[in-house]
Amino acid sequence: MPTAVNGYNLKIIFMNSIHISTARLILNRPDPVDIQLWTSKGEIQEWRRCICIKYDHYKGIRKFKLLDSNQIRQTRECCIFGLNGMEVFM
């Protein structure tokens, strides 16, 4: 098994990433999280201190409450690529 890809240590890459199933477990908890995601327009956004308040399994949509502004926003689960500073992979 290779230990380096393009000069990067594989242990460092995998230590900073989590599987989508682990991300789902973290999102289902009531603790605030930081999320990086793509919008429908292709922009990258970062939502800080938000909690998941609703999850639709069939549509794959999560609703979040941003605690700092009390805004309610929603996104598709597949658009989330970062969670608490870790990369999310499928």
C-alpha positions as CSV (number, residue, x, y, z in Angstrom):
1,M,0.0,0.0,0.0
2,P,1.5,3.4,-0.9
3,T,2.1,5.8,1.8
4,A,2.4,9.0,-0.3
5,V,0.4,10.4,-3.2
6,N,1.8,13.4,-5.1
7,G,4.1,14.1,-2.2
8,Y,1.4,14.1,0.4
9,N,1.4,11.7,3.3
10,L,-1.8,9.6,3.2
11,K,-2.1,9.5,7.0
12,I,-2.4,13.3,7.1
13,I,-5.0,13.3,4.3
14,F,-7.2,10.7,6.0
15,M,-6.8,12.2,9.5
16,N,-8.4,15.5,8.2
17,S,-11.4,13.8,6.4
18,I,-14.5,11.9,7.5
19,H,-17.0,9.7,5.7
20,I,-20.5,11.0,4.9
21,S,-22.0,8.4,7.3
22,T,-19.9,9.9,10.2
23,A,-20.8,13.4,9.1
24,R,-24.5,12.4,9.3
25,L,-24.0,11.2,12.9
26,I,-22.3,14.5,13.8
27,L,-25.1,16.6,12.1
28,N,-27.8,14.7,14.0
29,R,-26.4,15.7,17.3
30,P,-27.6,19.0,18.9
31,D,-24.1,20.5,19.1
32,P,-23.3,23.5,16.9
33,V,-21.0,22.8,13.9
34,D,-19.2,24.7,11.1
35,I,-20.1,23.7,7.6
36,Q,-18.5,24.4,4.2
37,L,-20.9,23.8,1.2
38,W,-21.6,24.6,-2.4
39,T,-24.7,26.6,-3.3
40,S,-26.9,25.9,-6.3
41,K,-25.1,28.8,-8.1
42,G,-21.7,27.1,-7.5
43,E,-20.6,29.5,-4.8
44,I,-18.8,28.3,-1.7
45,Q,-20.3,29.3,1.6
46,E,-19.2,28.7,5.2
47,W,-21.9,28.5,7.9
48,R,-20.5,28.9,11.4
49,R,-22.3,27.8,14.6
50,C,-25.3,26.1,13.1
51,I,-27.5,23.2,14.2
52,C,-29.5,20.8,12.0
53,I,-33.2,21.2,12.9
54,K,-34.8,19.0,10.2
55,Y,-33.7,16.2,7.9
56,D,-35.6,14.8,4.9
57,H,-34.2,11.4,4.2
58,Y,-36.0,11.0,0.8
59,K,-35.0,14.4,-0.6
60,G,-31.6,14.5,1.1
61,I,-32.3,18.0,2.4
62,R,-31.2,19.4,5.8
63,K,-32.5,22.6,7.4
64,F,-30.1,24.4,9.6
65,K,-30.5,27.2,12.1
66,L,-27.5,29.6,12.2
67,L,-27.2,30.5,15.9
68,D,-25.5,33.9,15.4
69,S,-28.2,35.3,13.2
70,N,-31.2,33.0,13.9
71,Q,-31.6,32.4,10.1
72,I,-33.1,29.2,8.8
73,R,-31.3,27.8,5.7
74,Q,-31.5,24.6,3.9
75,T,-29.1,22.6,1.7
76,R,-28.8,19.2,0.0
77,E,-26.6,16.9,2.0
78,C,-24.5,16.0,-1.0
79,C,-23.4,19.7,-1.3
80,I,-21.6,19.6,2.1
81,F,-17.9,19.1,1.6
82,G,-16.5,20.3,4.9
83,L,-17.6,19.8,8.5
84,N,-15.7,21.3,11.5
85,G,-12.6,21.8,9.4
86,M,-12.6,18.2,8.1
87,E,-13.2,17.2,4.5
88,V,-16.3,15.0,3.9
89,F,-16.0,12.2,1.4
90,M,-18.6,9.8,0.0
